[in-house]
């Protein structure tokens, strides 16, 4: 679930911390209802140096970091250093110094030298999530409350709520701050309520809670207050960006993509009413009155896209909708959080695509990802499946630590309850074993190619599930009988592949290189996002290793193309930065040998088919829901045009990607094509 990891680290990438008044301050990281998964110790030494140690491990991965720094009189960094390893094992070694008004820094992403005015704060790339305290205190000390950042940007904070917390007989007032100026959306932190505030807690609702040690008992209550405050901000965001389409809407002169047959049709008039498609007629044939009109001017009209591998949070919907994603499949989440998110989406109060839920089912181990249900035996697995079936989940996702001895009966029980089954390949099994156990779908290209690489004792709950394919897939003979036979089995049994190729480009990304997801469009992004996504995630010590890892990735791309041409069903998912990743995923399918029109079919028709909603979504046809995307260009011939979305319609609401992008600090890719009131 790399999306969660990215959001979690965003705080650490952008803020900086101190021990405050205490000589030693300790934080704990809690996941999954109170399980400790990490800790942070912050010690202010008598030599004026603050030293921190941080470790976080979840799902077999996580950063280990050591920091030290000294401060200027204004509370900003004078010197800073962080070393250790990142979430996926890449070395972290970053340092900064400010002397005589000149800032100098070196990170795994960049290095620079810059003359700066007093009061500017260096923004570390590899810092810990608790390092917010220096920035909070420095902001509070400034009259305007705005903190200039090095190398660029400005940080500001707004108080949105407060609470009283208790530990034994001790009580404390804490405040919830919304910090803006980094990333795409606000970052919410809990800080002490004092003249020189410091970090008290960082909570990512439904995923993790980082809280000052001794005060953990307040975490759930703080999360509840934060969720309420975030809900108000999200309702306001939806109200600003949603444009209702009451009554009937006529889209004139649009070239309609036929997703069933993967071809672009002639110019048409498409009539919508009350959120549904009423008719699709030849351009100029529909002269009946309408309440509003969109003059497409010959632009391409697509069905709404599907992201088939998302881990949705309440702030991710804007990036999805701006990319034309009107439906997503959530592939593992905190059940309570997902249920609330889905309810808010249905109520129209949340900027979010439609959600198809996959129930998450994991086995008990030290490396367990503890979303959804974690089970040890068949009875518990059946109880979990019963809950998912009763709550309308059409699909089950099985994860790394699931007990192999109960895999087949679990899959059979899910099928008996009407649920499709997908997942990672459980540890000490191969993809062929999962198929034999009844899987309908395999998630992630690494899980597929590991079929040919694992030994009986390979522990794929660890980072080895990434490093083994990176090392060895380059040598995989795609013409060999085992590979050809396996692909033939997938095709014969109609086993769907959800490869998430784009997210696995991190296997070969080197320090200083922009992530391929943003390559070529980085100037559209906020500067801090550009900088943060130039850091490698894998440990690639030399050019030879880098070349081999890149070759391994290219072999995975080729595998997907061969599987598709052999008849293996394909769906397009991400598991990374929303919206942008799907666009790159589609480009990778073209690189694998699919035509752009076939790729668009995968992202629309296939998405709806394997989500179980083809009866109402996935194509532009009378009677279906009006989830539509207008593109300024022709993505059926050049898939890069998929970025040039001008209007998105989701049911009875229109969205303009340019407006959403501007709200999120992104330079728009195309001017909006606005709905116009019909002339009498």
N, C-alpha and C positions, 0 to 999 in steps of 0.2 A: 504494500500500500504506500507507494512512494509519494503520492499526493499529500497524505497526512504528514509524512516525514518532512517534506519541503515546507509545509506551512508551520510545522513545529520549529524547524530551524530558522525560519524567517526572523523570529524575534532575536535569536542569537546572531544572525548575520548583520543586524542593523542597530542594535543598542548596546550599551555597555554598563557594567555594574561595579558596586563597591560593598564593603562590609558594613558601612554605616557606623553607628556608634559602638557596635559590639566588636570585640577583638576577634571572635570567631562566630560565624553565622552559618547555620546548616539548613539546607532545603532537602526535601524528599520529593521524588517523582512518583506519582500514583497512577495506575491504569486499571481499567476493568473493575471498577467498584472498590478500589482500595488496595490492590496489589502493588507493592513497592517495586519499581523497575529502574530506579536510579537515585542518585543523590548528588548534591553540590555542597561543597564546604568552602567558605570564603573566610580568609584569615587576614586581618590587618596587622602587619608586623611593626615592631618598634623602629625599624629602619625606613619606614614610610612606604614600603612596598606592600601592596595587597596581592595575596596569592590565592588562587582558586583551583579546585579540582572538581571535575564534573564527569559523571558516567551515567549513561542511559542505555539500557538494552531492552528491546522489545522485538519479538518475532525474529530472534536470532541475529539482530543487528543493532547498531547504534553507536554514537560518538563516545570517545574517551578523550578528554581535554584537560590541559593544565594551562593556567593563565597567570600572569603577573603584570602589575602596572603601578605607576605613580601618577599623581595628579598635579596640575597647575593650581595656582591660588584661586582661579575662577571655577575649579571643580572639573575641568576637562582633562583629558589625557595629556600627560607629558611624555610618558613612555608606555608602551603596551607590547606584550608578547603572548602568543598562544601557540602551543604545540600539542600534538596528539594525532588521533586518527578520526576521520569523518564517519558518517553512518555506514558507508560501504567499504571502509578500510583505507581510503586514500590518506596519505600523510597530510597533516595540517602543520604549517610552520609560518606564522605571520607576525610581523613586528612593525612598530610605528614609533617615531620620535618627533617631537616638536622642539626646535631649537632656533633662537633668534628670529622667530616669525616664519620659519620655513618648516613645513611638514614633509617628512619623508616616510614612505612605507613600502613594504614588500609583502605580498600575499600570494597564495597559490593561483590567484586570478590575474593579478596585475602588480605593477610597482609604479611609484610616482614621486614627484617632488613638486611642492606647491607652496607659494607664499600665501599665508592666511592671516586674517585679522584675529585679534585676541577673542577668545570665547567660542571658537569653533571646535567641534568634537569629532574625533576620528570614528568612523563607522566600521567596526571589524567585520570581516567576512566569516571567520571561523570561530567567533566567540560563543560563549555559553548562553543558554536561555535566561539565566538569572542576571545577566550583565546589564539589566535595565537601570540599575540604581544610579550610576553616574549620570546618565542622560536625564533621568527624572529630576535629580537634584540640580543639575546644571540648568535645565529648563526653568525650574522654580525660581532660580536666582536671577534670571533675566527679566527685565521689566516687561518686555513684550511676550515672554513665555515661549519664544520661538528659538530653537537651537540650530544654528548652521552646522551642516555636516561636512566632513572631509571624506572623500573628495568632492561630493556634490550633494545637494538636497538640503531640506530644512525640516526639522522635526517639531511637531507641536502636539499638545495634549489637552483634552477636554474632559472635565469631570462629568460623568454621566450617572453615578449613583454612589451610595456609601452603605456601610454595614458595620455592626459591632460584632467582634469575634471574641471568643472566650477560650482560655486554656487554664483549667483548674480554677483558681480564684482570680486569675489575671484577665482583664478585659482590654480591648484595644479597638480604636476606630480605624477602619480602612476605607479607602476610596477606590472606585472603579474608574479608570481612565481609558479613554479612546485615543490612541496615539496614531497620528497620521503623518504622512511624508515619506513612508517606506512602503514598498510593495504595491499591490493593487487595491487593497481594502484596509480599513482600520484594524489595528492590533489592540486588543483589550487586555489591560493588566490591572492587577490589584496592588495598590501602593499604600504605605503607611500615610496617615493623615497628619502631616506635620510640616513645618517650614522647610525642612530638608528631607523630602520623601525618599523612600527606597522601596524596592520591589518586595512585596509581601507574598504574592501568588500570581502565577500565570496559569490560566485554565483554558484548554481547548475543549469545549463542551462535547461530551461523548467519547473523547479520546484520551486525554491525560489531564492531570492536575499536578502542578508544581507548587508546593506550599512550604512556608517556613516550618521547620521541624518543631514539633510540640503543638502545632495548631492545625494538624491534619483533620481533626474532627469537624472543622468548619468548612472543609472543601466543598461538600455537596451543597450546603446552604449558599455558599458564594457562587457556585456554578448556577444554581437556580436564579439568583439575582442577576447574574451576568446574562443568562439566556433571555430573561425578560427585557433587559436593557438592549441587548442586541436585536431582539424582536422588534422593538420600537424603531430602531434605526433601519432595519430591513423593510418594515412596512413603509417607511418614508421613502426609501430607495425605490421600491416597487411603484409607489404612487407617482414619483417623479418621472419614471422611465416607461411606464405602461400607457399605451394609447388605446382606449376601448373602441371596439368596432360594433356599435349598436345597429340592429337591423341588418340590412343587406349591404354587401360590398361587391363591387365589380372590378376585377383585375383585367384590364384591357391589353390586348396585343402582347401576350407573353408566350414565349416558346416553352412549351410544357415538356418536361422530362418524363418519359415513360419508363418508370423504374422496373416494371415487370419484365420488359424486354430490353432494357438498357439502351435506349435510343432517344434522341431528341426529336420531338414532334414539330409540326407546323405551328405558326402563331395562333393563339387561341384567346378567347375570352372566358375567364373563370369566375363564376358567380358563387359568392358565399352568403350564407344566411344563418344567424344564430350559432356561429362557430362551426358550421358544416359546409361542405362543398355541395352546391345544388346542381351545377351544370358545368360542362366543359364544351364550348362550341367554337367553331371556326372564328377567327378574328373578324370583328365587325358584325357577327350574326346576332349578338345579344344587344338589343336596343331597348330592353325594358328598363324602367327607372330603378335606381339604387340609391341608398342613403349616402354612400361614399364611394369614391372611385380611386383606383391606382392605375395610372397610365404607365404600363411596364416598358413601353417603347422598344419592344423586341427583345427585352432582357430574358434570361433563362429563369424559369420557375421550377424549383425542385420541391419534392416532398421534404418535410423537416428531417434533418439528419438524426441518427441515433449514435450516442456514445455508449458502446456495449460493455465498457469496463470502467466505471466510475466509482469513487468512494465519496459520495456527495457530502458536503457540509453546507450550511445555510448561506455562506458567502460565495459559493462557487457558481451559482446560477447565472450571474451576469456574463462571465466569460463564456459559458456554454451557449447562451442564447445569442450573444453577439457573433458567434461562429456558425449560427444556423442550427445548433443542436436544440431540438424541441422535445426530445425524449432521451433519457439516459437509463441505463441499467446499473443499479447500485450493487456492487459485488462484494459487500462485506462492510458492516457498520454496526455501531451500537444500536440495538433494536429500538430502544425507547426514543433515541434521538432521531432515528430514521422515521419512525411512526409519526413523530411530531412534524418533521420536515415534510412528509407526504401530505399530512393534514393541512399544513399551511399552504402548500402548493395548490391543493384542490380548492382551498378557500379563496385563492387569488390574492393572498397577502404577501407572497414571497416571490421574488424574482428567480424563477426556477423552471427548468424543463419538466415535463411529465416524468414520473419515476416508476420504473419497473424494479421490484425488489427481489433480490436473490438472498435467501436465508443462509447465514454463515454457520458452518458446523466444523468444529475443530476437536482434536483429541488432546488429552491431558499430557503435558510435558513441560520441562523448564523453558522450552523455546516456544510455547504455544502463543499464537495470536489470539487474544481473549475477547474478540468481538463475538457477538451472537451467542451461541451455545458451545460450551466446552464439555465433552463427554468422555467417559471411560468404558462404557459398555453399550450393548445393543439396546437395552431398555431405555437408557437415557437418550440415545440417538433417536429412537422412535418417538419419545415424548417431545423432543425438539421439533421433529418433522411434523408432528401433530399440531404444534403451536404455529409453525409456519403455514401449514395448510389452512388452519382455521383463520389466520389473519391475511389470507389472500396472496401469499407469496407463490408465484408460478414456478419458482426454480430454487434449487439448493446449490450452494457452493461448498465443497469439501476442501479442507486445508491441510497443511504440511504434516501435522502431528497426528492426524486421524489414524486410529488403530487399524492396521491392515487386515487383521483377522475378522473384523466385522464390516469390512468395506462392502462386499457383495450383498449381504442381507440388508444393509442400510440403503444401498442404492435401490434394491428391489422394493423396499418399503416406501421409499420416496416415490417411485414410479406408481406404486399401488395407490398412493394418495394424489396422483395426478401432477407431480412435480418433475420437471426436467432436472438433471444432475450434471453439474460441471465442477471444475475445481483444479487445484494444484494436484500433482501426483503425490500421494502420501509417502512419507519417508520409507526407504528400503523397498520401494516398488519402482517399476518403470511405467511409462505411459501405456505400453501394451497391456500391463496388468490392470490399469484403470479402465481401459477399453473393455477388457475381458470381464471386469466387474460390473459393466453396464453404464459407464459414463456416456452421456450424450454430447459432451463438449470438453475440450481441453483448454485451459487458460494459460497464456504466456508461452512464447516461443522457446524460452529456456527449458520449460517443463517438457516440451515436445522433444527437443534435441537431446536432452539428458537421457532419453530412452536408449540412445546408442553409446552413452559415455559412462554411466554409473556402474560401479561395482556393487556387489551385495552389501558391503558395509558403508557405502557413501552416505553421509548424513546431509541430506538436502534441506534440513532445517537451518543450517548454518549458511554463512556467506559462500560456501562451496557451490551452492546452486547457481551462483553468478560467475564465480571464478573458473569453475570447471568448464562450462561452455565457452567462456572467453579464451581459455587456453587451448581447448581441444576441438571446437567445432570447425576450425579452419582445416583440420585434417579429415573431416567427415566426407566420405565418398558418396555423393548423392546418387551415383549410378549403381551403387552396390545393391545386391539382392536384399539385405535387411532393410535398407531405406525404401527401396521400391515396394517391397512387400508390405511394409508398415503403411505407407501412403495409400496403397491399394486397399488395405483393410479399412482405413479411415473413410475412403471414398465409398466403399461397398456398404459400410454400416452407417454412412451419412453422419459421421462424428464431426461436429462443428469445431473449427479452430478459431480461437480468439487470441491472436498472436501478440498483440500490444507491442509491435516492433519498435515504435517510436520511443517508448520508455526505455528500451534496451540499448539505445544508442549511447547511454552512459557507459557501456562496456568499453568503448574506445575513445571517449572524449578525453582530451589532454588538457592540462592546466593552461589557461590563457585562451583556449578555444571556446567560443560561444556554443552552448548546447545546440545540436542540430535542430531541435524543435524551434529555435528562434533564429537560426542562421538565415541571413538575408533580410530579416525584418527587424533586427535589433534596434534600429533607430526609431522604431515606433514605441519602444518600451520605456518605462521609467529608468533613469540612470542606475539606480540601486539594483533593479532587477537584472539589467544587462550585466552589471559587475558581478552579481552573485551567481549568475549562470555561466560564468567563465571558469569556474573551479571544477576540477575533476572530482569524480566520486569514487573511482577505482584506483587501486595502487598499481600504477603503470611506471615501473622504474626506469625504462629505457626505450629507445626508438624501436628496437626489435620487438619488444613486448607489445608496444603500441601498434605496430604493423600487424602482428599476429592477431591481436584482439579485434582490430578493424576487419581483417580477413574473416575472422569467425563470425562477426556480425553480418558481413556480406553473404556468407554461406547461409545464415538464417533467413535473410531476405530471399535468397534463391530458393530455399526450401519452401517458403510460403507460396512463391509463384508456381513451383512444380506441383505442390499439393492442390492448389486451385485448379490448375489445368487438368489434373487427374480427376477432378470432380469432388474434392473435399469442400464442404460448405465453409464460408469465411464470414466472420463478422468483424466490424471495426471498433476497437476499444482503445483505451488510453492508459489509465492508471498513473497519470502524470498531470501537469498543469492543464486545467480544463480549457476546452476550446481550441487553443493553439495546437495542442498535441494531436487532436483528431485530424486537423488539417495536414499535419506532417505525416501522420499515419497513412492517410490516403495517398500522399505523394510517394511514400515508400512502397505501397502496393503497385503503383505505376512502375516504379523501379524494378519490382519483382516480375513485371511482364504483363500485368493487367492493363486493359485500355482504361482511359479516364471514365468512360461510360460504365464499364464493368465495376470500377471502383465506386462510383456513385450508386450503383445498384446495391453493392455490398452495404453501403452506409445508410440506405433507405429501406429497400424491399427486404433484404436479409435481416436487418435490424428488427423490423416489425415482425417478420416471420418467426424468428427465434426468440422473440420476447412474448410471443403469443398474442399479438395485437394487430395482426395483418388485416383483420376484419374491419378495423377502424383507422389504421394509420399505415404509412409506408408507401403510399402511392397517391396520385392526384386523380380521384375518381368521385363521381356523384355518390353521396351518402357517407363519405368518410369525413373525419374531423379535419378542420381547416388548419393543418400545420404545414406551413409553406415558407419557402425561402426564395427571395429574389436576388439574383446575382448579376452584377455589372460586368459581364464577360461571358465566356463560354467554357465552363469547367468540363464539358464533355469532350473537349479537344485539348485543353490546357488545364490540368488539375490545379495549378497555382491560382487560377481565377476563383477558386473556392474561398479565398480570403476576402474577395471583394463583394461581400454581402451588403445589400443596401436596405433591405426590409425583411423582417421576420414576422410571420403571423403564427400565433399559437392560439387556436380556437377563436375566441372573440376579442383578442388583444393583439395589437401591432407593437413591435419594438424596432427601434432604429439602432443598429450596431454602432454607428458613429456617436450617438448620445451615450450609449453604455460605455464605450471605450473612453470617451472624454471624462466620464465620471470616475473611471478607474485609473486615470493617468496615462492612457494609451493614445498615441496619435492615430486617428481613424484611417482606415484603408480605403474608404469610398464614401462619397457624399450620400446622405440618406435620400431615399425616394419616398416622399411623404404621402400619406393618404389625404385626398382632397374631398371636401364636401361636394356632393353631386350638384350640378347646375340644373335649375328647373327646365 
